[in-house]
Amino acid sequence: MAGVAVLAGIAVPAAAQPGQGDRVVVDGSAPSWASPSAKVGTVPAGERRHIQVALGLRDERGAEALAKSLSTPGSGNYRKFLSSREFTDRFGPDQSTVDRIRDWLTRSGLRVEGVAANRHFINAVGTTGQLESAFGVTLAKYRHRTGDGRTLTLAAPQSALSVPRAVRGQITAVLGLDDSAQTATPAHTFRPVPNATAPGAGAAGNSTSCARYWAEANDQSVPQKYASGMQSNANCGYNAAQMRGIYGLTDARTGAGRTIAIVGAYASKTVVADANRAAGELGGKPLAAGQYSEVLPPSYQDQDTCAPESWNGEQALDVQASHMMAPGAGLRYYAASTCKDLFTPLNQAVSDDKAAVISNSWLIPGESAVPRTTIDQMNQIALQAAIQGVSLLFASGDSGDNSGPNGHPEASFPASHPLVTAVGGTSVGVGADNKPVFTTGWENSGNTLSGGKWVPQSDADGPFAGGAGGGTSRLFDAPDYQSGVVPAAMSHGKRSIPDISAAADAETGIAIGYSTSNGFVTGASGGTSEASPVFAGLLADAMQARDTDRFGFLNNAIYSDHTGIDDVLPVQAGVSTQIMPSYGHVSTPPGRGKYLVDLGSAPQTLKTSKGYDQVTGEGTPNREFVTNFGK
């Protein structure tokens, strides 16, 4: 596909038979962070690991060409999508290939647990010793500082893996031998607000309580940095009427008859009860019987290292945000068995073909941590989605240009992939009439009250206090749809993200509620983990309005027709708060205090500006989006 960097593994003709000792390296299978200087130990030989052996597409170039023609307005194939079965029959590995690889894995001492419906992944499990023997590697443990600021001890091969020459032509990757996927994180934060949107939750004057709408409450005891009406206490969390009011949704826009898929790790047992309780307490419609469904793995792993409760909070946000925007749409949640393997449920969501749009609120905050073989798998999954007419959405991130933890600007993955829609973020002040007072790009700075003055914070990443992820890809060339739109001085010939944006700033966040180890909590949530499901809900509404089942790959339409999309510009506004939001990978002052958050202040390299920018992309949906998108 033009503009897409397809980084396929080296295809080597089959010659020798398995077991003859003639092996071929799978290039790009060792992550760059697994360097000798970072090695800190070995992996016990008896430790069991789950892996996914990925098989290549037949005629990948033909699949790329078809995906382009299906997604290009004016093409004779425009939106003449294939079914999942048609895709697999035409482009998927054939059954004889699957049988051959399965037999080799079994002879190597591994237990095959299943095969994906599209035959893309063969799932297997074995001990470290068995895996090292099968793939010709030695596993070790490495110290790695992730793009979100965490320092992890991760397993990885000390060298590129190898397989018998007779099967190398079919195997494109082996996922799970290294722990690169553990660097993936949900992109959200949560600010508890008891009785968040109940009458009296906000108050005017000197009150430090939350504001139910913009500037309803504004602490007058602190310096007023901004013009009258442009400084407000942090919001209580916008309810369904306010969130829908931002985008001008009428009661008729429900997304009825459409299905939104959500991909995450683990699964909360109380997600439906929580959504219905939150709807009752915060305003909104409960889920109808059968409206929500789940696709769960047989068991869960790595709960001691993957923080399942954080993923449960992410699931609650994804479900409640998409349901607020499209209360009539079906919701289908695909759970990973571990935070180390999010590509398996993503592949299943695409292969099942039950949903027209798939929202992903997880990311790897920096492309440099991603092995080439992982990128190969995303290529194949994204191609199948485009050919089936499935819209893939990915949150762009919450740490701006990622320069804080990485030491330099770096785009997040998979949002940077050219066949997905990267969703950035906005800060939105909603008035008493449920209409926006202003919308600006989410790139915030923090100030602390000291000596009667607002003093910029000077944490590890300076005054930066959270913002939508964005930037220029190092992996992918500029796609055709960004030609003439993204300034050359910004793209340097590479893919630029995000593509579009929606509400994301927790200071002007969405009201949700969910169960934690401390009981049921309500409050304001945010991050581009809010923006992705919000946009997914808007797409379901737009499909309903346009009387279509699916839009397919979205970016050609986003960049070619701005009807229903507003350009986002800077504003001068600030939020007074007693608690700085924490996104898990942004350094802000801990504990309570007197703080002021400057909205859209661009403390890093990313700036909201006229036209395309790397905070909001082409802009944000307006009140005409659902009736005009996809014409």
C-alpha positions as CSV (number, residue, x, y, z in Angstrom):
1,M,0.0,0.0,0.0
2,A,1.5,3.4,-0.9
3,G,3.1,5.1,1.9
4,V,3.0,2.1,4.2
5,A,6.3,0.6,5.4
6,V,5.7,-3.2,5.3
7,L,8.5,-4.7,7.3
8,A,8.1,-8.4,6.5
9,G,10.5,-11.0,7.6
10,I,13.0,-12.5,5.1
11,A,11.3,-15.2,3.1
12,V,13.6,-18.1,2.5
13,P,12.6,-20.9,0.1
14,A,11.8,-24.2,1.8
15,A,14.5,-26.8,1.0
16,A,15.6,-29.0,4.0
17,Q,13.2,-30.9,6.2
18,P,12.6,-30.0,9.8
19,G,15.1,-31.5,12.2
20,Q,18.0,-31.7,9.7
21,G,19.9,-28.9,11.5
22,D,19.6,-26.5,8.6
23,R,18.2,-23.4,10.4
24,V,17.4,-19.8,9.2
25,V,17.4,-16.7,11.4
26,V,14.2,-14.8,11.8
27,D,15.6,-11.3,11.3
28,G,14.3,-8.6,13.7
29,S,13.2,-11.0,16.4
30,A,15.6,-9.6,19.1
31,P,14.5,-6.3,20.6
32,S,16.9,-3.4,20.5
33,W,16.8,-3.0,24.3
34,A,18.2,-6.5,24.9
35,S,21.8,-5.3,24.9
36,P,24.7,-7.0,26.7
37,S,25.1,-3.9,29.0
38,A,21.4,-4.2,30.1
39,K,21.6,-7.9,31.0
40,V,20.9,-8.6,34.6
41,G,20.3,-12.4,34.8
42,T,19.0,-15.6,33.2
43,V,15.5,-17.1,32.8
44,P,15.0,-20.3,34.8
45,A,14.9,-23.3,32.5
46,G,11.6,-24.6,34.0
47,E,9.7,-21.3,33.7
48,R,6.7,-21.7,31.4
49,R,5.9,-19.2,28.7
50,H,3.0,-18.8,26.3
51,I,3.9,-17.9,22.7
52,Q,2.2,-17.1,19.5
53,V,3.8,-18.3,16.3
54,A,2.7,-15.9,13.5
55,L,2.2,-17.2,10.0
56,G,2.5,-14.9,7.0
57,L,-0.2,-13.9,4.5
58,R,-0.3,-15.4,1.1
59,D,0.1,-12.6,-1.5
60,E,0.7,-9.8,0.9
61,R,1.3,-7.3,-1.9
62,G,-2.0,-8.2,-3.4
63,A,-3.6,-7.6,0.1
64,E,-2.0,-4.2,0.2
65,A,-3.3,-3.2,-3.2
66,L,-6.8,-4.4,-2.4
67,A,-6.8,-2.5,1.0
68,K,-5.9,0.7,-0.9
69,S,-8.6,0.3,-3.5
70,L,-11.3,-0.5,-0.9
71,S,-10.4,2.6,1.0
72,T,-10.0,5.1,-1.8
73,P,-13.0,7.2,-2.8
74,G,-13.6,6.9,-6.5
75,S,-12.1,3.5,-6.8
76,G,-14.2,0.8,-8.4
77,N,-13.7,-1.3,-5.3
78,Y,-14.5,1.5,-2.9
79,R,-16.1,-0.1,0.2
80,K,-16.7,-3.5,-1.4
81,F,-15.4,-5.2,1.6
82,L,-14.6,-8.9,2.0
83,S,-16.0,-11.1,4.8
84,S,-13.6,-12.6,7.3
85,R,-13.9,-16.0,5.6
86,E,-13.3,-14.5,2.2
87,F,-10.2,-12.8,3.5
88,T,-8.8,-16.0,5.1
89,D,-9.6,-18.1,2.0
90,R,-7.9,-15.6,-0.3
91,F,-4.9,-14.3,1.8
92,G,-4.6,-16.4,5.0
93,P,-2.2,-19.3,5.5
94,D,-3.6,-22.5,4.1
95,Q,-4.4,-25.4,6.4
96,S,-1.5,-27.5,5.2
97,T,0.9,-24.8,6.4
98,V,-0.8,-24.7,9.8
99,D,-0.6,-28.5,10.1
100,R,3.1,-28.4,9.2
101,I,4.0,-25.8,11.8
102,R,1.8,-27.4,14.4
103,D,3.6,-30.8,13.9
104,W,7.0,-29.2,14.2
105,L,6.0,-27.4,17.4
106,T,4.7,-30.6,18.9
107,R,7.8,-32.6,17.9
108,S,9.8,-29.8,19.6
109,G,8.1,-30.6,22.9
110,L,5.7,-27.7,22.9
111,R,2.0,-28.0,23.6
112,V,-0.2,-26.4,20.9
113,E,-3.2,-24.8,22.6
114,G,-5.1,-23.4,19.6
115,V,-5.1,-21.8,16.2
116,A,-6.7,-18.4,15.4
117,A,-9.7,-18.5,13.2
118,N,-7.8,-16.6,10.5
119,R,-4.9,-19.0,11.0
120,H,-2.6,-16.0,11.7
121,F,-1.5,-17.2,15.2
122,I,-0.7,-20.7,16.5
123,N,-0.8,-20.5,20.3
124,A,1.6,-22.8,22.2
125,V,3.2,-23.2,25.6
126,G,6.5,-24.6,26.9
127,T,9.2,-24.3,29.4
128,T,12.1,-22.0,28.8
129,G,14.4,-24.9,28.1
130,Q,12.0,-26.3,25.4
131,L,11.6,-22.9,23.8
132,E,15.3,-22.3,23.7
133,S,15.8,-25.6,22.0
134,A,13.0,-25.1,19.5
135,F,14.1,-21.6,18.5
136,G,17.9,-21.8,18.9
137,V,18.2,-19.1,21.5
138,T,19.1,-18.5,25.1
139,L,16.7,-16.3,27.1
140,A,18.1,-13.7,29.6
141,K,16.7,-10.9,31.7
142,Y,17.3,-7.3,31.0
143,R,16.8,-4.0,32.7
144,H,14.7,-1.7,30.5
145,R,13.4,1.8,31.1
146,T,10.1,2.0,29.2
147,G,8.7,5.0,27.3
148,D,6.3,5.7,30.1
149,G,9.1,6.1,32.7
150,R,8.9,2.6,34.3
151,T,12.0,0.5,34.9
152,L,11.2,-3.2,34.2
153,T,13.1,-6.4,34.2
154,L,12.1,-8.1,31.0
155,A,13.0,-11.4,29.3
156,A,14.3,-11.6,25.8
157,P,16.5,-13.8,23.6
158,Q,20.2,-12.9,23.6
159,S,20.2,-13.2,19.8
160,A,17.8,-13.5,16.9
161,L,15.8,-16.7,17.0
162,S,16.0,-19.3,14.2
163,V,13.8,-22.1,12.9
164,P,14.3,-24.9,10.4
165,R,14.6,-23.8,6.8
166,A,11.6,-25.8,5.8
167,V,9.2,-23.7,7.9
168,R,11.0,-20.3,7.8
169,G,9.1,-19.2,4.7
170,Q,5.8,-19.5,6.6
171,I,6.8,-18.1,10.1
172,T,7.0,-14.4,10.3
173,A,7.4,-14.0,14.0
174,V,7.3,-15.6,17.4
175,L,5.6,-13.4,20.0
176,G,6.1,-14.1,23.7
177,L,9.7,-15.1,23.7
178,D,10.5,-11.6,24.7
179,D,8.5,-9.3,27.0
180,S,8.3,-6.2,24.7
181,A,4.6,-6.3,24.9
182,Q,4.8,-5.6,28.7
183,T,5.8,-2.1,27.8
184,A,2.2,-1.5,26.6
185,T,0.1,0.5,29.0
186,P,-3.5,1.8,29.2
187,A,-3.7,5.6,28.5
188,H,-6.0,7.0,31.2
189,T,-6.2,8.6,34.6
190,F,-8.9,8.9,37.2
191,R,-9.6,11.7,39.7
192,P,-12.0,10.5,42.4
193,V,-15.0,12.9,43.0
194,P,-17.6,11.6,45.4
195,N,-21.2,12.2,44.2
196,A,-19.5,13.7,41.1
197,T,-22.5,15.2,39.3
198,A,-25.0,15.3,42.0
199,P,-26.8,18.7,42.7
200,G,-24.6,20.8,44.9
201,A,-21.4,19.0,44.0
202,G,-20.1,22.3,42.5
203,A,-20.4,25.7,44.0
204,A,-19.3,29.2,43.1
205,G,-17.2,31.9,44.7
206,N,-14.3,30.8,47.0
207,S,-15.3,27.1,47.0
208,T,-12.6,24.6,46.1
209,S,-15.2,22.0,45.1
210,C,-15.4,20.6,41.6
211,A,-17.3,22.5,38.9
212,R,-20.2,20.7,37.3
213,Y,-19.7,22.9,34.2
214,W,-17.0,25.3,33.1
215,A,-16.5,28.1,35.7
216,E,-19.5,27.1,37.8
217,A,-16.9,27.0,40.7
218,N,-13.8,29.1,40.6
219,D,-11.6,29.5,43.7
220,Q,-11.2,33.2,44.1
221,S,-8.8,32.8,47.0
222,V,-6.0,32.1,44.5
223,P,-4.5,34.5,41.8
224,Q,-6.7,34.8,38.7
225,K,-4.3,34.3,35.9
226,Y,-6.9,34.3,33.1
227,A,-9.7,36.6,32.0
228,S,-13.1,36.4,33.6
229,G,-14.8,33.2,32.7
230,M,-11.6,31.5,31.5
231,Q,-10.4,30.1,34.9
232,S,-12.4,27.3,36.6
233,N,-12.0,24.7,39.2
234,A,-11.5,21.2,37.9
235,N,-14.7,19.7,36.7
236,C,-16.7,17.0,38.5
237,G,-16.7,14.9,35.4
238,Y,-19.0,15.5,32.5
239,N,-22.2,13.4,32.5
240,A,-23.8,11.8,29.4
241,A,-25.9,14.9,28.5
242,Q,-22.7,17.1,28.7
243,M,-20.6,14.7,26.7
244,R,-23.2,14.3,24.0
245,G,-23.8,18.0,24.0
246,I,-20.1,18.6,23.1
247,Y,-20.8,16.9,19.8
248,G,-24.4,18.0,19.3
249,L,-25.9,14.6,19.5
250,T,-29.7,14.4,19.5
251,D,-31.7,11.6,21.3
252,A,-32.1,9.9,17.9
253,R,-28.3,9.3,17.6
254,T,-27.8,6.1,19.5
255,G,-25.6,3.9,17.2
256,A,-28.4,1.3,17.2
257,G,-27.7,-1.7,15.1
258,R,-23.9,-1.2,15.2
259,T,-21.3,-2.9,17.4
260,I,-18.2,-1.4,18.9
261,A,-15.4,-3.7,19.9
262,I,-12.9,-2.9,22.8
263,V,-9.6,-4.6,23.3
264,G,-7.9,-4.7,26.7
265,A,-6.2,-6.9,29.2
266,Y,-8.0,-8.9,31.9
267,A,-11.7,-8.4,32.5
268,S,-13.7,-6.9,35.4
269,K,-16.4,-9.1,36.8
270,T,-18.5,-6.1,37.7
271,V,-18.2,-4.1,34.5
272,V,-21.9,-4.3,33.6
273,A,-23.1,-3.6,37.2
274,D,-20.6,-0.8,37.5
275,A,-21.8,0.8,34.2
276,N,-25.4,0.6,35.2
277,R,-24.7,2.0,38.7
278,A,-22.7,4.8,37.2
279,A,-25.5,5.6,34.8
280,G,-27.9,5.8,37.7
281,E,-25.7,8.0,39.8
282,L,-24.1,10.2,37.1
283,G,-26.7,10.4,34.4
284,G,-27.1,8.1,31.4
285,K,-28.7,5.0,30.2
286,P,-28.1,1.6,31.6
287,L,-26.9,-1.3,29.4
288,A,-29.8,-3.4,28.1
289,A,-29.8,-7.1,28.6
290,G,-27.4,-8.7,26.0
291,Q,-26.0,-5.3,24.9
292,Y,-22.6,-6.0,26.3
293,S,-20.7,-9.3,25.6
294,E,-17.2,-10.5,26.3
295,V,-14.6,-12.8,24.6
296,L,-12.4,-14.1,27.4
297,P,-9.3,-16.3,27.4
298,P,-9.3,-19.6,29.2
299,S,-7.1,-18.2,32.0
300,Y,-5.0,-15.2,33.0
301,Q,-1.3,-14.8,33.6
302,D,1.2,-12.3,35.0
303,Q,-1.3,-10.7,37.4
304,D,1.6,-9.9,39.7
305,T,3.3,-7.7,37.2
306,C,0.5,-6.3,34.9
307,A,-1.6,-4.4,37.5
308,P,-5.0,-5.9,36.6
309,E,-6.9,-3.2,38.6
310,S,-5.5,-0.5,36.3
311,W,-6.8,-2.5,33.3
312,N,-10.2,-2.9,35.0
313,G,-10.3,0.9,35.3
314,E,-9.5,1.2,31.6
315,Q,-12.2,-1.3,30.7
316,A,-14.8,0.7,32.8
317,L,-13.8,4.0,31.0
318,D,-13.9,2.3,27.5
319,V,-17.3,0.8,28.1
320,Q,-18.9,3.8,29.8
321,A,-17.5,6.4,27.3
322,S,-18.5,4.5,24.2
323,H,-22.0,3.7,25.7
324,M,-22.5,7.4,26.6
325,M,-21.9,8.4,23.0
326,A,-23.8,5.5,21.4
327,P,-26.2,4.1,24.0
328,G,-27.9,1.9,21.4
329,A,-24.8,0.2,20.0
330,G,-23.6,-3.2,21.0
331,L,-20.4,-3.5,23.0
332,R,-18.1,-6.5,22.6
333,Y,-15.0,-6.7,24.9
334,Y,-11.9,-8.8,23.9
335,A,-9.7,-9.6,26.8
336,A,-6.0,-10.5,26.7
337,S,-4.8,-13.1,29.2
338,T,-1.9,-10.9,30.1
339,C,-0.7,-7.3,29.4
340,K,2.1,-9.0,27.4
341,D,-0.2,-10.2,24.7
342,L,-2.6,-7.6,23.4
343,F,-2.2,-8.6,19.8
344,T,-4.0,-11.9,20.2
345,P,-7.3,-10.4,21.3
346,L,-6.9,-7.6,18.6
347,N,-6.4,-10.3,16.0
348,Q,-9.4,-12.2,17.2
349,A,-11.6,-9.0,17.2
350,V,-10.7,-8.4,13.5
351,S,-11.1,-12.1,12.6
352,D,-14.5,-12.4,14.3
353,D,-15.7,-9.5,12.2
354,K,-18.6,-8.8,14.6
355,A,-17.8,-5.1,15.1
356,A,-17.4,-2.2,12.5
357,V,-15.1,-0.3,14.8
358,I,-12.4,-1.5,17.3
359,S,-11.3,0.9,20.0
360,N,-7.8,0.4,21.5
361,S,-6.9,2.5,24.5
362,W,-3.4,0.9,25.0
363,L,-0.1,1.8,23.5
364,I,3.7,1.3,23.6
365,P,5.0,4.9,24.3
366,G,7.8,4.9,21.9
367,E,8.6,3.0,18.6
368,S,12.2,2.2,19.5
369,A,11.1,-0.5,22.0
370,V,9.1,-2.5,19.3
371,P,10.8,-5.4,17.6
372,R,10.4,-5.5,13.9
373,T,8.6,-8.8,14.0
374,T,5.9,-7.2,16.2
375,I,5.5,-4.5,13.6
376,D,5.0,-7.3,11.0
377,Q,2.1,-8.7,12.9
378,M,0.4,-5.3,13.2
379,N,0.8,-4.9,9.4
380,Q,-1.1,-8.1,8.8
381,I,-3.8,-7.5,11.3
382,A,-4.4,-3.9,10.0
383,L,-4.5,-5.1,6.4
384,Q,-7.2,-7.7,7.3
385,A,-9.2,-5.0,9.1
386,A,-9.0,-2.6,6.1
387,I,-10.1,-5.3,3.7
388,Q,-13.0,-6.3,5.9
389,G,-14.1,-2.7,6.4
390,V,-13.2,-2.6,10.1
391,S,-12.1,0.8,11.5
392,L,-9.1,0.5,13.9
393,L,-8.8,3.2,16.5
394,F,-5.7,3.7,18.8
395,A,-5.2,6.2,21.5
396,S,-2.2,8.4,20.7
397,G,-0.9,8.5,24.3
398,D,-0.9,10.8,27.3
399,S,2.7,11.9,27.6
400,G,2.9,14.3,24.7
401,D,5.9,13.8,22.6
402,N,7.3,11.2,25.0
403,S,10.5,13.2,25.5
404,G,10.2,13.0,29.3
405,P,10.8,9.3,29.7
406,N,12.6,8.7,26.4
407,G,14.9,11.7,26.4
408,H,13.8,12.7,22.9
409,P,10.5,13.0,21.0
410,E,9.1,9.7,19.8
411,A,5.7,8.6,18.5
412,S,3.7,5.9,20.2
413,F,2.9,2.5,18.6
414,P,0.5,1.1,17.3
415,A,-1.0,4.5,16.8
416,S,1.8,5.4,14.4
417,H,0.8,2.6,12.0
418,P,-0.5,4.1,8.7
419,L,-3.5,1.7,8.6
420,V,-5.0,2.8,11.9
421,T,-6.6,6.0,13.0
422,A,-4.6,7.6,15.8
423,V,-6.9,9.6,18.2
424,G,-5.4,12.6,19.9
425,G,-7.0,14.7,22.6
426,T,-8.7,18.0,23.5
427,S,-9.6,20.0,26.6
428,V,-13.2,21.1,26.4
429,G,-15.0,23.6,28.7
430,V,-18.7,22.8,28.7
431,G,-21.1,25.6,29.7
432,A,-24.3,25.4,31.7
433,D,-26.2,24.8,28.4
434,N,-24.1,21.6,27.6
435,K,-22.4,23.4,24.7
436,P,-18.7,24.0,24.5
437,V,-17.4,27.3,25.8
438,F,-14.1,26.5,24.2
439,T,-12.1,23.5,22.8
440,T,-8.3,23.4,22.6
441,G,-5.6,20.9,22.2
442,W,-4.7,18.9,25.3
443,E,-1.1,19.8,26.1
444,N,-1.0,21.2,29.7
445,S,1.5,22.9,32.0
446,G,1.4,22.9,35.8
447,N,1.9,25.7,38.3
448,T,2.2,25.6,42.1
449,L,1.1,28.5,44.3
450,S,4.2,29.9,46.1
451,G,4.5,33.2,47.8
452,G,1.2,34.3,46.5
453,K,2.2,33.7,42.9
454,W,1.9,30.9,40.4
455,V,5.3,29.3,39.9
456,P,5.8,26.8,37.0
457,Q,6.5,23.3,38.2
458,S,9.9,21.9,37.6
459,D,9.6,18.1,37.8
460,A,11.5,15.5,35.9
461,D,9.7,16.6,32.7
462,G,9.5,20.3,33.6
463,P,6.1,21.9,33.8
464,F,4.5,19.3,31.5
465,A,1.3,18.0,33.2
466,G,-0.1,15.6,30.6
467,G,-1.0,15.9,27.0
468,A,-2.1,14.0,23.9
469,G,0.5,11.9,22.3
470,G,1.8,12.9,18.9
471,G,4.8,13.2,16.7
472,T,6.6,11.9,13.7
473,S,7.1,8.2,13.1
474,R,10.6,6.7,12.7
475,L,9.2,3.5,11.2
476,F,6.6,4.4,8.6
477,D,6.8,6.6,5.5
478,A,4.3,9.4,5.0
479,P,1.1,7.8,3.6
480,D,-0.7,9.2,0.6
481,Y,-3.6,10.6,2.6
482,Q,-1.2,13.0,4.5
483,S,0.4,14.4,1.3
484,G,-0.1,18.1,1.0
485,V,-1.8,18.2,4.4
486,V,0.9,17.6,7.0
487,P,3.7,20.3,6.6
488,A,6.9,18.8,5.2
489,A,8.9,20.5,8.0
490,M,6.8,18.5,10.5
491,S,6.7,15.1,8.8
492,H,10.1,14.9,7.2
493,G,8.6,12.3,4.8
494,K,7.3,10.2,7.6
495,R,3.9,9.3,9.1
496,S,2.6,11.9,11.5
497,I,0.1,11.4,14.4
498,P,-2.6,11.9,15.5
499,D,-5.2,11.9,12.7
500,I,-8.2,13.3,14.7
501,S,-9.0,14.1,18.3
502,A,-11.7,14.0,20.9
503,A,-12.2,14.9,24.6
504,A,-9.3,13.6,26.7
505,D,-8.1,16.1,29.4
506,A,-9.0,14.8,32.9
507,E,-9.3,18.3,34.1
508,T,-12.3,18.6,31.8
509,G,-12.9,14.8,32.0
510,I,-15.7,12.4,31.7
511,A,-17.7,11.1,34.7
512,I,-17.4,7.3,35.3
513,G,-17.8,4.9,38.2
514,Y,-16.3,1.5,38.9
515,S,-15.5,-1.0,41.6
516,T,-12.0,-1.0,43.1
517,S,-10.4,-2.8,46.1
518,N,-11.7,0.2,48.1
519,G,-15.2,-0.1,46.9
520,F,-17.2,1.7,44.2
521,V,-15.8,5.1,43.3
522,T,-16.9,7.9,41.0
523,G,-15.0,10.7,39.5
524,A,-13.5,12.3,36.4
525,S,-11.5,10.3,34.0
526,G,-9.4,11.2,31.0
527,G,-6.5,10.5,28.7
528,T,-6.7,9.5,25.1
529,S,-8.2,6.4,26.5
530,E,-11.3,8.6,26.8
531,A,-10.9,10.0,23.3
532,S,-10.7,6.7,21.5
533,P,-14.0,5.2,22.8
534,V,-15.7,8.6,22.5
535,F,-14.8,8.7,18.8
536,A,-15.8,5.1,18.4
537,G,-19.3,6.0,19.7
538,L,-19.5,8.9,17.3
539,L,-18.6,6.6,14.4
540,A,-21.4,4.2,15.5
541,D,-23.8,7.2,15.5
542,A,-22.5,8.3,12.1
543,M,-23.1,4.8,10.6
544,Q,-26.6,4.9,11.9
545,A,-27.2,8.3,10.4
546,R,-25.7,7.3,7.1
547,D,-27.6,3.9,7.2
548,T,-24.4,2.0,6.6
549,D,-22.9,-1.0,8.4
550,R,-19.3,0.2,8.3
551,F,-16.9,2.9,7.0
552,G,-13.7,0.8,6.8
553,F,-10.3,2.5,7.0
554,L,-11.1,6.1,8.0
555,N,-8.1,8.2,7.2
556,N,-8.7,8.9,3.6
557,A,-12.1,10.4,4.5
558,I,-10.7,12.3,7.5
559,Y,-8.0,14.1,5.4
560,S,-10.1,14.7,2.3
561,D,-13.4,16.0,3.7
562,H,-13.4,18.4,6.7
563,T,-17.2,18.7,6.8
564,G,-18.1,17.9,10.3
565,I,-14.6,18.4,11.6
566,D,-13.5,21.6,13.3
567,D,-9.9,22.9,13.4
568,V,-8.7,23.2,17.0
569,L,-6.9,26.4,18.0
570,P,-5.1,27.6,21.2
571,V,-7.0,29.4,23.9
572,Q,-6.0,31.2,27.1
573,A,-7.7,29.2,30.0
574,G,-6.7,27.5,33.2
575,V,-8.0,25.1,35.8
576,S,-7.5,25.5,39.5
577,T,-7.1,22.2,41.4
578,Q,-6.0,20.7,44.6
579,I,-4.7,17.5,43.1
580,M,-2.5,17.3,39.9
581,P,-3.6,14.5,37.6
582,S,-1.2,11.6,37.3
583,Y,-1.1,9.6,34.1
584,G,1.3,7.0,35.4
585,H,4.1,8.3,33.1
586,V,4.1,12.0,33.7
587,S,5.9,13.6,36.6
588,T,3.7,15.9,38.7
589,P,3.7,17.0,42.3
590,P,2.1,14.3,44.6
591,G,-0.4,15.1,47.3
592,R,-2.8,18.0,47.8
593,G,-1.9,21.6,47.3
594,K,-2.8,24.8,45.4
595,Y,-2.2,24.2,41.7
596,L,-3.2,25.8,38.4
597,V,-3.1,23.9,35.1
598,D,-2.6,26.0,32.0
599,L,-4.6,24.4,29.2
600,G,-3.1,23.9,25.8
601,S,0.1,25.7,26.8
602,A,2.5,23.5,24.7
603,P,5.3,23.0,27.2
604,Q,7.0,20.4,24.9
605,T,7.5,20.3,21.1
606,L,3.8,19.6,20.3
607,K,1.6,22.7,19.7
608,T,-2.0,23.2,18.8
609,S,-2.1,25.4,15.7
610,K,-4.2,26.3,12.7
611,G,-4.5,23.4,10.3
612,Y,-3.0,20.0,10.9
613,D,-1.1,19.7,14.2
614,Q,0.4,16.8,16.2
615,V,-1.9,17.4,19.2
616,T,-5.3,17.2,17.5
617,G,-4.6,16.0,13.9
618,E,-7.0,17.3,11.4
619,G,-9.3,18.6,14.2
620,T,-12.2,17.3,16.3
621,P,-15.7,16.3,15.4
622,N,-18.4,19.0,15.5
623,R,-22.2,19.0,15.7
624,E,-22.4,18.0,12.0
625,F,-20.0,15.1,12.1
626,V,-22.5,12.3,12.5
627,T,-24.7,13.4,9.6
628,N,-21.8,14.3,7.2
629,F,-18.9,11.9,7.8
630,G,-18.5,9.2,5.1
631,K,-20.6,10.8,2.4
